[in-house]
Amino acid sequence: MKYFFIMLLFATLISFPFCQLSFGSRQVLMEKLDFEIDPRQTADSIAKAFGELTIDVSPEKLYTLYNRFCLTHYGAEIDPLVYGTFGDQLIEKKSSNWEYISEKSASIAWKTNLPAKSYIQYGLTTSYGRQTDVSERFFYVHLHYLKNLEANSLYHYKCISVDERGNKMESEDRTFQNVNFPNAIHISGDLGEPPYLLDLPNSVYVVTEDIIADHTAFEIKANNITLDLGGHTIVHGNQLINDLDHELLQKSGVGIRRKGSSKQSGIRIFNGTLKQGVAENNTKYYAAKKMVHPDEARKKILKKNMNQGLSNIEFSFCGNVEIAGVTAEYRWNQTWGMRFENAYGKYNIHHNICLDKGTQMFSRHGAGGARSIGFIGFAQRDINSEDNEFDIHHNLIKRTRQNGLNVAQRIYENEIYVDSWVVNSFAISPYGQRAQVYGNQIFLTGYYACGILWATRDLNVHHNFIHMESISTMIKRPYKGRRLIEDWGEQDVLAGLRLTNYDKGGQQRENLSYSNNVIFGRCRGDVEMRGTEFFSDYSIRNLVCQGNIIKIIAEDTLVRKAACVDTQGAYNDRSKHLPIYYKNCSLISNRCNVRFGDEYGQGSNHQFINCKIIKVGNHPDYHTFEFDGHSSVFNHVFLDCDFMGGASYDDVYWTNTQSLSNYRINWTLNLESSPGAKIWIIDNKGQKTFSGVVKKEGRISVPLTQSIIRPVEWTPDGKEIEVNRKLKFQEETFNPYVIELEKDGKKKTRTINMNEETTLEIKL
């Protein structure tokens, strides 16, 4: 692992920038493209056009532009970090392979180590003869449907992936035999018209044709139901529901639903597409500085329903659920792809695709919003029950305007694209306790997007890759946004890893580990970018950020607020903030490595241990450290850190702070001496900074301070005033140190300057 990160660090230093669906005569979903995109557009012009979209943009124009943005701003060719993280040869991750075989269709999924376009060749012989559509852009997670197969036949197929450099990877020839479900109930042949009630326990239902449902398509009414979509497309909510009520089947527009407060168990859904129709129930709200709608009574009714009654899948009080090989496409305001309320037991949600083509929302809070896959509505004691096992893995979220994956115990090997249209759009929001989040690829852009959030306790976030690309969605003079704007927080923000304690703090968070993640971001214009933003507080205990590589690049000279680490904190007594630890991290930037606070939060006691602080490029506004957020923050420590490429321990800019702000440069003294020897260490002021006894191994390690860096406005009387001299600092030094040793009447004294980690042998 150590070798891997050395090679990855080398790789990142060698290169850097300066900085249709129709059925008969019936039209479903207005997908005719009434616009053109100039293929000669540059990456910058694509980013500008995408940022300037407004909430009235059509779903197809939105997604077409978004694909163009992704093709020009994400991918393995963007930065050496990608190849350094995943390798430079395209391979298939066979542990991620999955297939589902039906009567006349199949779903095949796999994952590659690098982004690739993919397709499947298949047929009755090794000559194949048929091919699935090529994916619209380069993905890590791949899912394809093989349709209109002959029954009871042996099929051959091979999976083909092509990376950005044109390298093609073909799997070996693989085979499957069509299944024959005995006693299967076929839809629509056996059940007539939607909505279809699946009410026979222990049954398999197989869809045999594409279906259009004016309102809800399927309702599950019994235990142990398997719904095989047969590779078909199910359009739901294709007619206006004037008196929408998510509690009633006939007044809702869900793709597949299960309602009721009695528990139901054993639901399995596979192999097909769910797609919202042309109904406009949930798209008439719009947002400005305040939520506005001409019919306030109607608004209250729909706000009560929030995001229910219209999603692709909605379950309540269900247990032991598996959903795989399902594509969920949605665009209405307050809808999810898959919404699980009051869930229990085991959930295995895997190898699915979610695509959000929407923009508008009237609320982002609580049960509202627009989310791809997630759980909601637990009591805290239920969500953390050891009887529950919620897994979300190997899913592809092609786009979400708000949240991606919301609450599960294990969230792993997913690929998530967040195009934020509201404040606090999260790619992954973990389970409250004992959550595992690993192996995910996350891509962030838009108004206010965050990668991976926090939990209450015992969280392990590791080996994730987060790529951030800023766009400008704000309009200056007057200052407002093109996307959903609230009465506060009007700015474009992207953040990789985040923990927040709100108001005055005090919410308990304990044992949170963020390790071996790679975070890369490119920031442009007046956008704020934070590699990590962790709050310190008196109630946040044992948060460790370890072995992470964080690289944040400013693409122009307009960038003011971008850094690898933003040391945020709660608005309480900062002298009582417990430590936040950053261990063995590489912090790489051409703009700023560490920002001590901002307008959102100011934290104290953030400790950096054995970190590499690396400057790249020649950005004219570069500083190793910046202090912001106005309030004083202090007790920050850098222990045994390497300052490289022009970064320096005393390169600090006091952007907006007060005079009690400071940080400390510490180095470890490794003293080798006689076991049991008494030791005293005295600084240059005659203060005894350490006393102890050499351990039985004959070694003791002590951190000693080289210096404390403060604004020049600081005075020993502790008076707090505004810092005005932005580039000036005062340095209080503690060298040289005097070391005194004594054992069995023998004494030795040594004087030493601590300007680096030092090993010293003094024998008695």
N, C-alpha and C positions, 0 to 999 in steps of 0.2 A: 504493500500500500504506500509506503514511504517513497519507493522508486516511482510509482505511478504519479504521485503529486509533484515530484521533482521534474519529471518529463513534461507534465502538464504546465507547470510554471514556466519552463523553458519555452514551450510552444507559444504561450501567450505573450512572451516578451519579444519574440522575433518579428512580430508584425502588429501594428496598431494604426488606426486612423488618427488624423489630427482631431486631431480633435475635432317538365311538359306532361305536362301531365294532362291528357284529355281522354274522355271516354265517349265514343260516338259523337253526337253533336253538342254534348254538354261540356262547357268550358269549366275546368276546375283550376283554381289558382291562376291569377293573372300573371303569367310568366313571360309574356312577349316583351322583349327588350326594346324600350323606346329611347335608347340612348346609345352613344358610341364612345369607346375609349380609344384614344390615340395610342397605338402600339409604340410610338416613339417617345412616350413620356419617360422622363428620368425618375429615379427613385425619389428624389426630393419633390418633384412635382406630383407624384402619386401620393406621397405622404401629406402634402399640402391639400390636395383635393379631397383626400379621405378625412382629414381633420376638419374640413369645412362643410362636411355633410350635416344636414339638419334632420330633425325628427320626422319630417314628411317625405324622406327619401323612400323610394319603392324597395321592397325586399330584394328584388333581383339586382337592381343597381347597387344596392348596399353590398351584397355578397360578391358581386363581380369586382367591385373596387377593393373589397377586403382581400380577395384572392390575389389581386395584383399587388397590394401592399405586402402580403405575406411572401409572395414570390420574390420581391425585391428587398425585403428587410430581414427575413429570417433565413435560416438554412446553414448548412455546414461550411459554406464558402465565406461566410460573413467574418469569422474570426478564428484564429488557430485554436482557441479554447474548445471549439466543438470537436474537431478531430482529436485534440488532446484528451478530451473526456471519453469519447466513444470509439476511438480508433479511426484509421483512415481507409480501411478496406470494408466495403459493404458486405454485411453478413446477415443471415436470418437467425433470430433468437428463437431457436426451436422450443425452448421451454415455454414460450408464449403462444405456441400454435394451438389452434382450436378449430373444430369442425362440427357442424350439425347437419345430419343427413335426414331428409324428409322423403315423401313419396315421389314427388316430381320436382324437387328443388333441393338446394343445399346452401349452407352458409360456411364460408371458409375464412379464417382470420389468422394473421401472423403479425410479428413485429420485427422491424429491422433496427440495427444499431445506429444507422444514419437515416436522415430523411430521404424518402424515395417516392417516385410515382410507381403505381403498381397495377397489375391486372392478372387475370387467370386465363390460361388456355385450357380448354376441356373438350371432351368428346368421348365417343364409344371406343376409340382406338388411340394409340399413341401418336396418330397424326392430328389428334384433337379436332380442329376445324371450327371451333367456336371460341369466342373471347369475351370477357366482361369489359365494361368501359374502363378506360384508364382514369385513375383518380385525378382530380382537378388541380392538385398541387402536391408538393412533397410532404409525406407524412412518415412518422415512425410506426404508427399503428395502422393496420390494413384489414379491411373487411369487404368481402365481395359475395354477391349472390349469384348462384348458378340456377337458372330458371328454365321452365318448359322442358324438363327432362322426360325421357321415356321411362315408364314405370318398370320396376323389376329388372333393372339393367345395371351392368358394371360400367362405371365411368372412370376414365383416366383424366388426370389434370396435373398441371404444374403451376406454381406461383412464381411470378416474375416481378422483380423490383428493379428500378433504374434510378440511380442517384443523380445528383445535380451535375456531375462531371460526365454523365453518359455511361457510366459503368453499369452493366447489366448483370443481375444475379438471378439464375433460374434454379428452382428446386429440382430435385429428382422427380421422375414420374411417380405420381401417387394415384391411388385408386380408392373408390368407395362403391358400395352396392346400395341402391335405393332400398329404403325400408318399406315395409307394409304394415301399417298400424291396424291390428285386428279391431273390429268394432268401432273404428273412428267415425266421428260425426263430422260430415263435410259441410262447409259453409261456402256459398250460400245454398247449395242444393238441398240440404236436409232441413234448413231453418228458415228459408224465405227471405224477408227483408230486415234490415237493421231497424232498431237496435237488437242485437242477438243476445239472448239470455243463456249463459252457459251454466246450467243448473243441474246437470247430472253428475253426481260425485264420481271420482275415480275414472274420468273420461279424458280422451284425447280429441280435441277439436282441430280440424285441418281446413284452412282457407284455400279455396280452389280457384279464385279469380280476384282481380282488383275490385275493390268495394268503395262506393261513395255513400256516406251516412250523413243525412241532413243534420242530425244532432249527434248523440253518442253512438258509437259503433258497437261496442261489446260491454256487457256487464257480467261479471263473474259472481255466481250465486251459490257455489258449492265448494266443498273441500276437494283437494287433490285433482285439480284441473290443469291440463296441459293445452295451451293454445299455440298451435303451429301456424304461423301466418303464411306459410307456403311460398315464401319469396315474393309475395304480392305487396301492393301498396294499398293502404287503407286510408282514405280521406274522411275525416270526421269534422263536425261543425261546419257543414257546407251550406247552412241556411241560417239566416238571422233568427236568434232566439230572443224575442222581444221581452219576455219575462224570465230571463235567465235566473236559475236557482240550482246551485250545485248539488243540493240535497235530493233533487228529483231527477229521475232518469230522463223523463220526457222534456225536461227543461235545461238539460246540460249538453255540452258538446265535446265530451271526452272521447279519446280513442278507445282505451280499455280502462274500465273502472271497477272498483269494488267498494261499495259504501255500506255503512252500518257500524254499530258499536259492539256487536258480538264478534268474537274472534273467529277468524277463518284461516285455514292453513293449507299449504301445499299447492302453490300457484307457480306454474312454469310457463314462460312465454319465449318463443324463439322465432327467428328466421323471417323477417319482413320489415316493412316500412310503415310508420304512422305519420300522417301529415295533416296539419290543420287546413281546413277549407277556406271558403271565401266569406264566411260569416264575419260581421264587423262588430260583434258585441263588445269586444274588449279593446278596440283600437281607437275609440273616439276621445279618449282623454288626452290632454296635452299638458306639458309642464312649462312653466316660465319661472319667474322669481317666486311665485306662489302657485299652488295648484288651482287651475281654473277650469270650469266647465259651465256651460249655460244652464244646464238642468241640475241644480244642486240636489234635489231629491233623488234623481236617478244616480247621481254620483255616490250618494250614501249607500244605496242598495248595492251597487257594484263594489264599492269599497268594502262592504261587509263580506261579500263573496271572495274578495281579494283574488288570489290566483287559482281558485278552485273552480271546477266545472268545465274547464276548457283545455286542460293539459293533454298531452299524448297518453300518459298513463297516470292514474290516480288510485292509490290503494289506501284504505284505512283499516286498522286493526287486523292486519294480515301478518302471518308468520310463515317461515320456511318457504321463501320465495327465491326463484332463480329467473333472471331475465338475461338473455344473451342473443347476439346476432340480430338485434333490433335497431333500426334507424328511426330516430324521433326528430321530426322537423317541426318547428313552431315559430310563430312570429308575433302573436298577440301580446298585449301589454303585460298582463300579470299571469303568465303561465310558465310552467316548468315542462321539461321533457318527461321526467319521471318523478312523481311526488309520492312519498311514502309517509303516511301520518299514523302515529301511534303504533309503530311497527314493533315486532317482537320476534324472538327466535333467530333463525338464520336467514340472512339475505346474501345472495351471491349475484352481483350485478356486474357482468363482464362482457367484453368484446362487443360493445354497442357503439353506435354513433349518435351523437346529438348535434343538431345544427339549428342555431337560433338566428333567424333572419329579421328580428324585430329591432325597434329602437325605443319607442315610447314606453313610459311607465308612469303611473300616478303615485306609486309608493315603493320604496326600496326596503322598508322596515319589516321586521318580524316575519310573519308568514307570507308577506307580499313579495314583490320582486319577480324576477325572471331567472330561474335557475335550471341547470341542465339535469342533474340527478341529485336527489338528497332525501333526507329524513327530517321530520318535524313533529312537534306535538308531544314530546315525552315529558313525564315528570323526571327530575334529575336522577332519582333513585332507579328509574326504569332504564334510562338510557345507558347507565353504567352497569347494569346487571350483568353478572358473569354468565348468565344464561343466554345473553344476546351475542350473536356474532354477525356483524355487518361488514361485508367485504365489497369494495368497489375497485375493480382492476381491469386493465387492458381495454379501457374505453377511449374513444376518440371524440373529444369535444371540438368540432371544427370551428365553432364560434359560439361565444356566449356574450350577451350584452351586460350581464351582471355576474352572477355566481356560477361556478362550474360544478364542483362536487361538494356537497353539504352534509357533513356529519356521517362518519362511519369509523369503525374500529381499525380497519386496515384499508388504506387507500394507496394503491401501488401500480406502477407500470402503466399509468394513464398518460394521455397526451391532451393538453388543454390549451385552447386559445381564447384569451379574454380580450374582447374589444369593449372597453368600459364606456357605458353611457350614463352612469350614475356614480355617486360617491360610494366608496367601499365595495368595489366589485372584486370578489375573491375567487381565485382559482380553486383553492382547497381550504375548507374550514373543517378541522378534524373533530373527532369524538371528544367528549369531555375528559375521559380518563383512559389511560393505557393505550392511546392511539399510536399506530405505526403509519408513517407516511414516507414512502421510499420509491425510488426508481421512476419518478414521474418527469415528463418533459412539459414545461409550462412556458407560455408565450404571452406577454402582456403588452397592451397598448391602450390608448384611449384616454378617457377623462380622469379616472381615479381607480387604478387597478392595483391589486396586491396579490402576491403569489401564494404563500402558505401562512396560515394564521396559527394561533396558539390554542392551548387547551387548559383545563384546570390543573391536571397533574399527570406526571409520568408519560410525557409525550416524547416520541422518538422520530425525528425528521432527518432522514439521511439519504445521501446519494441521489438527490434530485437535481435537475437542471432547469434553471430559470433564465429566460431571455426577455429583456425589456427593450422596447423601441418606442420612444416618445413621439407624439404628434401634438400639435397645438389645436385645441378645440375652442379656445376662448376668443372673444372679440374685445378688443381694447377701445376705450373711449366711445360710448360708455362700456365699462368692464362687465361683461356678461358672457354666458356660454351658449354654444349651439346645441348642447345636449342637456339632459335633465339638470337643472340648477336649483339649489336650495338657498336658504337665506344665509348660509355660511359656507366656508370651505371652497370658495370659487377659485379653483386653481387646478391645473393639470398635474397629477401626481402619479408616479409609479414606484412601487416598493416590492422588493423580493421576499423577505421574511419579516414578519411583524408580530409584535405583542403590544397591546395597549391596555392600560388601566385607566378607566374613564373618571371624569370629574376630579375629586380629590384623591383618588386612588383607594387602596385598601382591599381590592378584590384579590383573593388568594390565587396564586399560580405557583406550582411547585414541581421541581424535577423535570424541566423542559430541556431537551437536548436537540440541537441542530448541528449535525455533523456531516462532513464530507460532501457538502453540496457545492455546486458551481453556479454562480450568479454572474450574468453578463448583461450590461446595459449600455445603450447609446442614447445620449440625451441631446436634445436640440431646443434652442429658443428658451422661452420663459417657462420651462417645465421643471418640476422638482422630481429628482430621482434619488431613491434611497435603496442601497443594497440590502441593508438590514435596518429596521427601526424597532428596537426593543426598549420598552419602558422599564426603568428601575423604579423601585418603590420599597417601602418597609415591609410589604406583604408578598413580594415576588422573591422566591427562594430557589436558588440553584438552577439558574438558567445558564447553560453552557453552549456557546457557539464555537465549535471546534473543527479544525481541519478543513475549513471552507475556503474556496477560492472566489473572490469577489472582484470583478473588474468593471469599473464604471468609466465610460469615455464621453467627454463633451465634444460634440461634433462641430460646435461653432463658439464664437466669443460671446453669445447672448446668454449662455448657460450660467446661472448664478447659484443654483442650489442643487448640486449633485455630488454625491459622495458614496464611498463603499459602505461606510457605517454612519448612521445618524443616532447619536446617543440620546434618545428621548427619555422622559420620565414624568411621573405624576406631580401634580401641583400640591405637594405637601412639603414638610420639612425635609429638604434635600440632604441635610446632614445625617438623616436616618435611612437613606436609601441603601438597601442591601446590594452587594456586588453583582454585576452582570459580567460574565467571563467570556472573553474571546481568546481561544487558545490555538496556537499553531495555524493561524489563518494567514492567507496571502491577500493583502488589500492593495489593488492595483488601480491607479487612476492617472489621468492627465489633468484633472481639475481639483479634486480634493479627496484625500484618503479617509479622514474622519471629521465629521461635523458634530460639534458638541451642542446638540439641541437645535430646535427650530420653533416656529410659532405654535406647532401642535403639542410639543412637549419638551421639557428640559430635564435631563437626568444627570444624576451624579453617581460616582463610584462605579464607572465602567472600567474594567481592568483587562488590559491587553497583554498576553503572556506568550512569549516566543513567536510573535507574529512578524511577518515580512511586510514592511510598509514601502511600497514601490511606486515611484514616479515613472511615467512613460510620456513621451512626446514633449512638446515645448509650448503648451498652452500659456498665453501671457498672464492669465489670472490664476495659475496654479498656486495652491498652498497645501502643505501637508495636513495642517489642521486649521479649522475655522470654528469660532464660537458664535452661536446665533441664538435667537429666541428671547433675547433681552435679559432674562433673569441670570443671575450668577449660578454656575455649576462648577463642581469641584470634586476633589478626591479621585480624579481619574489617574490611572496608573499605566505606564508602559514598562513592562518587565522583560528584559532580555530580548528586545525587539531589534530587528535589523532594518536600517533605513537605507534604501537602495535606489539607484538611478537618479539621484538628485533630491530625493525626499530627505528631510532633516528633522531632527527632534526639536529644533528651535525655529522651524518655519511655521509661524502661526499668524492668523489674521483674525482680529477681534471684530467680526462683522457687526454684531448687535448684541452686546452683553454688558455686564456690570463687573465691578472691580474685584469681587471675591472669587471670580472664576480662576481655575488653575488646573494644571496637570503635572504629574510627577514622572521623572525618568528614573527607573530602578534597574539595578543589575544584581545578579546572584553571585555571591561569594561562596564557592565550594571549598571549605577548609578541611584539610586532611591533617590530623594530629593524633595524639595519644588518646585512646578511649578513656573517658572519664575526666578528661582535662576540663577545667573551668575556663570559660571564655567571656571576655568583655570587649565590646566594640564601641568606640567613642568617635564622634564626628568632629569636624573642625571648629565647632563652637563649644567643645567640651561636654556635649550632651551624650550620655550613655544611651545608645540606640538599641543595644542588644546585650543580653547576658544569658548564658546557658551552659550546657555541658556537652562535650563531644560524645557522640553516640558510640555504642560498643563496636560498630563497624569501623570506627576511626575516621568518621566523616560527618560533617554537619554543613547544611546549606542555609544561608541567610540572605534575604533580599536587602540591599542597601541603596539609598537614594543618591544619585549623582546630583540632581538639581530639581527644583520646582520652578515652573514657568508661570508667570503672572503678568497681568497688564501693568503698565507703568503707573496707573492710577491707584494700584493697591497700596495700602498703608497698614502697618502692624496693628493699629487701633481697631481694625475690623469695620470701619465705616464703609458703606456700600454706595458707590457713585457710578455714574455712566462712564463707559469707556469710550473715549474719543480718539485717542491716538491708535489707529487701527493696526499699524504695522510695527509698533514698538512693543517691547516686552522687558520685563526684568527677570533675571535668573538668580535664584538663591541656590548657591552651591554648598555641598556638604563634604567635599573632598578637601584634604586627605583624611582618611580614617586611621585611627590607631587601634591595633588589635593586641589585646593582652591575654596571655595564656598562663595557667598555673596548674601544677599537679605535683604532689609529694614534695612541696617546698621549692620546686623548680619553676622559674618564671621566664617567659620570653615576650618580647614586644616587637611588633612589625608595623610599619606605616605603609599604606597602600592607597592609590587613587582608583576609584571605581568608575571607569568609563566604558566598560564592557564586562560581559560575564567572565569571571576569573576563577581559576583553581589555584589554591595556595597551599603549600605543604609547610607546616611548622611542627617539627618533632621536639618533644621534651625528653 
